[in-house]
Structures are given as structure tokens and as C-alpha cells.
Amino acid sequence: MLHYGHIIRGESTAFTKESDHRYLKNYGLKHIFDLRTVEEAEVVGHGTLVNCLIHSHPLVKSEEFKNNSISKVSRAVEYQQYFANSHPILNKLILLLNSNSGGVYLHCAVGKDRTGVITAILQKLLGIDEKEIINDYLESKHHVKPIIESLASFSIYSDFQNVNWLAQEPVAGNLLPILENLRTPAQRELYLSQADLHPDDIITLRNLLLRPLV
């Protein structure tokens, strides 16, 4: 279990309602960590959340997004590409969380793919059980359809206008190769080195985020 008030993942903040604002304010939200491209953020915006610092760290290159090069490959391959791009993102996210300067809202567009991969990597580095990581990822299936329907009105998400809904559901098998990249201590140590992080950063984060077992 994560301590309340540190990190929450979700979809674009552009569609947050007043009730969401109240919840996030009570959560202690101070930072928005945005994985979208610059173009997505410019077109869709950040919504009406106030008094939050926006940290823009695109996981996908703008050129890849414009050419739909990611969407033309399988979801599992897409996730591996996200993993390959993830090291500087995790560096920024972990250092921000370790600053303990307020709650962090981690998001992309739908909150399932880019956000799902980054969340899974973070959870795996923290030592969370893989079944819990998968179950957390699969929770996205309850929210995907209305989010995509809202995003489809923006030209930048033209692919969402004729959606294969079955293909949009989260599938555990797509995430498993990401977790396999981090299963051994040596793999995790290598990842931290590539992300310019130290094992002590994870110890600090674990003490900050995880509730002790009782």
C-alpha cells in the first residue's frame, strides 16, 4: 500500500471536474507530471487545476507521435519502446517524489499506456509484488472508454474516432516483458545506473511511499 498524499496516476487533467479538484486538493496535490508530447499539451491543455507546478517530460518523441509510428506496432512492442525511453523520466519523477514537496499527479492522455508503463517501472523498482502491479494496471479498463470518447474530439487524436475497443483494453501480457526487464537485482541496478540514480534513492522513496507491513 502506498502512503496517501504522494502520487496518483490518471488521464489528462484537461477533463477534471470540480469534484476532482476538491479531491486532488485534499490529496495534497502540488505537482503535475505530464508524459504527453508538447503538441498534445498545447492542443488539449492542462485543465483548470490551479496552484500546481507542471512538469512536462514527454515519453514519446513528437515525430513518432505525429507519424503514428508507435500505434502501428503491437502494444507489447510499443511498451518496450516506452521502456527504452523511460530512464530520464524515472530520474526526474523519483527525484521529484523524494523532494517530498507535495502530491504528484502522473498522467499522459488516457492514463493507461505511457502512464501505465512508467508506473509499473516505479512500482517494480520499489519492490512491489508483480501481481499487485498487474492488478493496478488492469484497473484502467474501467475508465478507458469515456476518456477516449472525450479525446476523440481533438484532431491530434484522430485515431480515436474509429476505435477498436477490445484493442484498447489493458492486457497483462503486454506489461509482463517490462517487468521481466527488472526481475533480478542486477537488472534493477543496471536500470538505476542508466537512469543516473543510486540505490539509496530507492531506499529513500520506499520509506516515503510504502506503508510498513504490520
ZIMOCOR-V77872 format. One record per residue. N is the residue number from 1. PSI is psi in degrees with one decimal (NA if undefined). OMEGA is omega as a letter, one per 30 degrees, with the letter a starting at -180 (999 if undefined). D_LAST is the distance of its C-alpha to the last C-alpha in whole Angstrom. Layout:
n = {N	N}
psi = {PSI	PSI}
omega = {OMEGA	OMEGA}
d_last = {D_LAST	D_LAST}
This chain:
n = {1	2	3	4	5	6	7	8	9	10	11	12	13	14	15	16	17	18	19	20	21	22	23	24	25	26	27	28	29	30	31	32	33	34	35	36	37	38	39	40	41	42	43	44	45	46	47	48	49	50	51	52	53	54	55	56	57	58	59	60	61	62	63	64	65	66	67	68	69	70	71	72	73	74	75	76	77	78	79	80	81	82	83	84	85	86	87	88	89	90	91	92	93	94	95	96	97	98	99	100	101	102	103	104	105	106	107	108	109	110	111	112	113	114	115	116	117	118	119	120	121	122	123	124	125	126	127	128	129	130	131	132	133	134	135	136	137	138	139	140	141	142	143	144	145	146	147	148	149	150	151	152	153	154	155	156	157	158	159	160	161	162	163	164	165	166	167	168	169	170	171	172	173	174	175	176	177	178	179	180	181	182	183	184	185	186	187	188	189	190	191	192	193	194	195	196	197	198	199	200	201	202	203	204	205	206	207	208	209	210	211	212	213	214}
psi = {138.0	146.1	139.0	140.1	14.3	-50.6	142.0	142.9	154.6	-164.3	-175.7	139.0	-2.9	-22.0	15.9	143.2	174.5	-38.4	-35.3	-39.9	-44.3	-43.5	-48.0	-34.0	-44.2	-26.2	-14.3	24.6	128.2	-19.7	140.0	118.6	104.3	118.9	-1.4	163.5	163.2	-40.2	-42.5	-45.5	-38.5	-40.6	-45.7	-31.3	-173.5	4.3	-159.8	16.9	133.6	164.2	33.9	141.2	131.0	123.9	109.6	115.9	78.8	132.1	-23.4	137.3	145.3	-39.4	-39.7	-41.1	-46.2	-38.3	0.9	27.9	-30.8	-45.0	-13.4	-6.9	169.9	157.4	-38.5	-41.1	-40.5	-45.4	-36.3	-34.4	-39.0	-42.5	-43.4	-29.0	-1.3	-19.7	-49.6	-28.2	-46.5	-34.6	-52.0	-41.2	-45.9	-41.9	-35.4	-45.8	-40.5	-17.7	-16.9	44.9	21.2	164.6	147.9	128.2	112.9	125.1	163.0	-126.1	-61.6	-26.0	11.2	-47.5	-70.4	-48.3	-37.7	-41.1	-46.5	-40.0	-42.7	-41.9	-46.0	-46.4	-40.6	-40.8	-30.4	-9.9	17.1	142.0	140.2	-33.4	-39.4	-39.0	-46.5	-44.9	-38.3	-43.4	-43.1	-18.3	-21.9	-25.1	-24.1	-9.1	-8.9	-47.8	-52.9	-30.9	-46.2	-39.3	-35.9	-40.8	-25.0	-18.6	-11.1	133.3	-30.0	-18.8	43.3	-28.0	-21.0	-3.0	-23.2	82.2	136.2	99.9	-33.6	-38.2	-17.7	-13.1	141.7	136.5	126.1	-37.1	-24.4	-28.5	-24.8	-41.3	-29.9	-45.2	-34.0	-27.1	-12.5	22.6	-35.4	155.7	-38.4	-39.8	-41.8	-38.4	-41.1	-42.5	-45.5	-40.3	-43.2	-26.3	5.9	43.5	161.4	149.1	-30.2	-29.4	-36.2	-38.3	-44.6	-44.8	-38.9	-42.4	-30.1	-41.3	-35.4	134.7	137.3	146.3	138.1	NA}
omega = {l	l	l	l	a	a	l	l	l	a	l	l	a	a	l	a	a	l	l	a	a	l	a	l	l	l	a	a	l	a	l	a	a	a	a	l	l	a	l	a	a	a	a	l	a	a	a	l	a	l	l	l	a	l	a	a	a	l	a	l	a	a	l	a	a	a	a	a	l	a	a	l	l	a	a	l	l	a	l	l	l	l	a	a	a	a	l	l	l	l	a	a	a	l	l	l	a	l	l	a	l	a	a	l	a	a	l	l	a	l	a	a	l	l	l	a	a	l	a	l	l	a	a	l	l	l	l	a	a	l	l	l	a	a	l	l	a	l	a	a	a	a	a	a	a	l	l	l	l	a	a	l	l	a	a	l	a	l	a	a	l	a	l	a	l	a	a	a	l	a	a	a	l	a	a	l	l	l	l	l	a	a	a	l	a	l	a	l	l	a	l	l	l	l	a	l	l	l	l	l	l	l	l	a	l	l	a	a	a	l	l	l	l	999}
d_last = {11	14	14	17	20	21	22	23	26	29	33	35	35	39	38	36	36	36	33	32	33	31	28	28	29	26	24	25	27	30	30	32	32	34	35	38	42	44	46	43	42	46	47	44	43	39	40	40	36	37	36	34	35	36	35	37	36	38	37	40	44	46	49	46	45	49	50	47	47	43	44	47	44	42	38	37	39	39	35	36	38	35	33	37	37	33	33	34	32	29	30	31	28	26	28	28	24	24	26	24	27	26	25	26	28	28	31	34	37	35	31	31	33	33	30	28	29	28	25	24	25	23	20	21	22	18	17	16	17	20	20	18	20	23	22	22	25	27	26	29	31	31	32	35	38	38	37	40	43	42	43	46	48	48	50	48	46	49	47	45	48	49	45	44	41	40	40	38	35	32	32	29	32	33	30	29	32	30	27	29	30	27	25	26	25	29	29	27	28	32	30	29	32	34	32	33	29	28	25	24	24	21	19	20	19	16	15	16	15	12	9	6	4	0}
